[in-house]
Amino acid sequence: MGKVVLVTGVARQLGGRFVRRIQRDPEVDRVVAVDAVPPEHHLGGADFVQADIRQPGIARVLAETGADTIVHLDVTGTPLGSGNRASLKETNVIGTMQLLGACQKSPSVRRLVVKSSTNVYGSAPRDPAVFTETTPPKSLPSGGFAKDTVEVEGYVRGFARRRPDVAVCVLRFANILGPTADTPLASYFALPVLPTVFGYDPRLQFVHEDDVIEVLRIASHEPRRGTLNSGTFNIAGDGVLLLSQCSRRLGRPTVPLLLPAVTWAGSLVRTLGMTDFSPEQIRLLTHGRVVATGQMRETLGFQPKYTTAETFADFARSQGPGLLPPEALAGAVDRIAALPLAGGGHPPTQSAN
């Protein structure tokens, strides 16, 4: 018999896309799609089971389906529908605990794939230039989705110790972008004017949603010869972009604000329901974050199709034209950056478009 793959978080676009993709693999006999709410998109030939992973009933779903591969995608930074931050944290953390408890009791489970995030490294002024999978963060995230991912990974490590017979793969994704991406950073870049932290130009990495689907598919199967589909892996496209480069390519002006004003602006845009501007998001837009991806290539055997720049270009095309032509915006930014700042300060880092 082929594999029985159970996927959580299928009401989101990313989960729905993965369900449609994995069922085309010849090794897969059945796909069980799980979420607390019915998805608005189609799931192909998958069997949808409406279940809340925060409830003990998820154990019954695993037992009845006999799933041998669990792909846990219901760890995310954006609420679904009318959800709020509290319900999101419950799903991320309590939901993961309940799911892992069900997996621990299930003799059929042989492989677990967990969607995590490079947010686990945090963002701090004394961070290393590049994080590897074993680099400890300078300061642990204090809240928001970043703290959720730290807690989730802690529970996953505990499960791996209790069930050494299960191959566990944790994928730490950089910021996911693409035409249909629903992430806090995608919401931020969709703003007509981008608030930034005065004097900072952070380095950012992106991973394309198409590459996310493909690496999840690879991690869900038995490893190919010479690869290992268990462990923790950073997943990101090659290269980096500065925030100033991103704004130029979008054709969106930036409003540099002193850090207290950025925090106030974050509260305002959250109130308007426009985007997640949590303290961790502000730290990312201040200090940036770059991760090494050698293990992704050498051990997992995955090579992204899109670089960071190509990922952002595809996202930018889906956003339509900005308020200003990119060329005119780039010239204006350069002229402003060249002006001496009052009080003997230094201009923000400049970069080529």
N, C-alpha and C positions, 0 to 999 in steps of 0.2 A: 504494500500500500504506500501511497505517497504521503507527503507531510501534511499535517493539519496545523495551519497557522492561525493564531488568534491575535487580532490587532485591536488595540484600544485607541480611543480618540478619533474615531472615524467620521464624526460629524464635522470636523474641520477639513478644509480643502486638502491639506497635506496628507491627512490620514486617508481620505477618500482616494486620492491619487495613488497612494501606496497600495491600497487594497486592490484597485483595478490593475495595477502593474504586477503584483506578486502572484495573482491567480493565473497569469499567463505562463508562468514558469512550469515546465513539464514535470518537475519534481514535486509540485504542490498538488495535492489531491482535493483539499478543501480549505477555504478561508472563512473564518468566523470573525465578523466585524462587530465590535462592541462599543457602545456609547450610551450615555444617560438620556440623550435626545435623538430622535430619528434624524438622519442627515438629509439635507435638501438636495444633495447631488446623488447620482446613481452609484451603485457599488458593484456593477457588473453581476457576476454569478455568485457573489459572496452571500453567506447567510448572516443577516443582521440580527443581533440579539440586543434588545434594549435593556441595559443593566448599568447601574451606577457603581463604579469600582470603589467608591467610598464605603459601600455596604458589603456585609459578609456574603451576600448572595453571589458574588463573583466566583466564590469557590465552587458553587454548584455548577456554574457555567463551564468552568474548566473540567470538572468531573464528567459532565454530560457530553461535552464535545470531544474529550480525549486529546486535546491540543498538545502537540509536542514542541511547538515553537511559539513563543510569546514575543510580540513586538509591541513594546509599551511606548506609544506616542503621546499619551495624555499627560505630558509634562510640558507646560507652555506658559508664556508670559502675557497672553492676552485672553480676557474672559470671553466666553462664547455667549452670544446673544445679550440678554439682560443681566448676565452674571456680574459679580463684583469681585474685588480683590480677596475678600474673605473666602468666598466659595472657590475661587481659583486656587488659593493656597491649600484648601481642604482636598481638592482634587489632586493637586500635585503631590502633596505630602501624605495625607491620610489615604488617598486613593492608592498611592504606590505601596504603602504599608499593607493594605488589605490585599492587593494583587500579589505581592510577594508572599504573604502568608498563605494564599491559595496555591501559589506555585510550589511552596515548600511541602504542602500536603499532597500534591499531585504526582503520582509515580510516572505519569506519561510525559511530563515536561523534561525536555532535553536541551533546549536552547532558549536563552533570554536575551533580547536586544532592547536596550533602554536609550531613548532619546534624551540626551543631556545638553549642556551648553558650556562654552568657554567662559561664561559668567562665573563659574566656580572659582576662577583665578582672581576675581575682583579687578579693580583698577585703582592703583595707588601711585603717588609720585615717585616712589623708589622701586617700582617694579623692574624686573629684568627686561632687557630689550625684547626677548622672545621667551615665552613659556613653553616648556616641554611638559609631557604628561605627568612627570614626577616632580615638577617644580612646585614647592609650597607657596601659597599666596602670601604676600607681605601683610595683608590684613584681610581677614575673612569678611565676605559680604554681610552687611548688617540687616538687610531686609529685602523685600521684593522677590522677584523671580530668581535673582542670583542666590539668595539664601535658600529658597526652595530647592534649587538644584544641588546645593551642598548637602542638604538633609537627605534628598532622594539618593544621592550617590552613597551616603553613609549607610542607608538601609540596604542598598544593593550589595555593598561589600559584605554586610552581615549575612545576607542571603547566600552569597557565593561561598562563604566559609561553612555555612550549614549544609549546603547542597553542592559539594565539590564535583558531583557527577553531572551537573548542569553547566554547559558552556555559556558564560556570561560576557556580553559585549556591550560596553558603554561608549556611546558616540557623543563626543563633546563638539557640538556644532558651533562654528562662528556665526555671526549674524546672518540669518537666512533672508535672502532677497530673491525677487523674481516677479513676473507679472501678476501672480495671484498670492504673493506672500502676505501673511497676516501676522506681523511681528511688531513689537514696539518701535524698532528702528525704522521699519517701513512706514509706520504712521508718522514718525518724526519727519522723515524725508518728504512726506506728502504735504506738510505744512507749506503755505504760500511763502512764508518768511521763516528762516531757520534761526532760532535763538542759539547762540554759541557762548562759550566762556571766554571772556576777554583775555588775550595774551596766550591762548592755547590753540594748538592745531593738531589734534590727536591722530594717530595712525589707526586705521580701521581695516579689518578683514571681513570678507563676505564669502558665503557659499551659496551657489545657485540652487533653487528648489529642485531642479532636475537632477543635480548631483546628489541632493539629499535622498531622493527616491532610489537612486541607483546604489548608493552605499548602504542604505537600509536593506535593499534586496540582497546584496553580497553578504552582509552580516547575518542574514536570516538563514543562509544555507551552510552546508558543510564546507569547510575551507578547501580551496584548491591546493594542489601540491606546492609546497614551498611557502604557503601563507598560513596565518593563524587567525581565526575569527573569534577570538576571545581576548579580553583585556579592555583597556581604556585607550581611546584614540581621539586625538584632535582632528577635526574635519574642517578644512578651509581651502579656498581657492588660492592659487599662487599669487604672491605679491601683496602690496598694501596700497591703500589710498589715504591721503590726508583729508580731513573733513572739508578743508577749503577746496580741494579738488572736486569733492562730491558736490558741493554747492554750485560750483561753476558748471559742472556737467549737467546739472539739473536746471540751470538757469534761474536759480532761486537766490535772492539776496540773503545775507546773514545779518543778524543784529547782535554784535558782540556786547555782552553784559558782564558786569562784575559778578562774581560767584553768588553773593546774596540775592542779587536781582534775578539770576538764572533760577535759583531755588523758588523765588516768588513766581516767576513766569511758569515754572513747572506746575505749581499749585493751580495757577490760573487755567492752563491748558487741560489739566486733569479735570477740573471743575466743568469745563466746556465739553468734556468727553472726547477730546480730539486725539489724545495719545497718552501713553504711559511715560511720564517724566519723573520717574522715581529717583531717589538719591543715587541708586546704583547706575541708572541711565545717565545722570548728570556726571558721575565719576567717569564713565566710559567716554563721554563727550569732552571731558577735561584731559584725562591721561591716556585714553586709548587702550588698546590691547592687541598684541600680536602673538600668535602661537606657532610652534614648529609642527610640521606635518610629515616628518620623515617616517614615523611609525605607520601612518596611514598608507604610505606607498610601499614601504619595505615589508611590513608585517601583515597588514590587512590586504595588501595588493590592490589598492584603489587609487586611480589617477583621475582627478576631477576633469570634466570636460571644459569647464569655465574657469578662468582666472578671476581674481577679485575684481579687476577692472572690467572684464567682460560681463561678469555678473551684474555689476552696477550699471553698465551700459544697457543691458537688457531691461533692468528695472526702470531706468530713466526713460526708455522708449515707451514703456507702459504708462508713465505718468503724464505724457503729453508735454507741450512746451511750458516753460516756466514764465515768470513775470518779465524776465529780461533775456535777451539773446545771450547765450553762453560767452560769445566773444566779447560783447560789450561789458558783461558782468566781470569777466576776467580782467579786463583793462582797468575798470574802476577799482576792483579790489587791490590790484597791484599799486595803483596810484595812492590809495588810502594807506596801504601798508608801508609805503615808502616815506610817509610823513612822520617826523619826530613826534613822539607822544609827550604830552605835558607832564612835567614833574620828573623828567629824566628817565622815563620808562623805556622799554625796548619794544619794537614792533613785533607782532606775531610772526611765527615762522612763515616764510613764503615758499611757494613751490610752483613748479611748471605745471601747466594744465595738461 
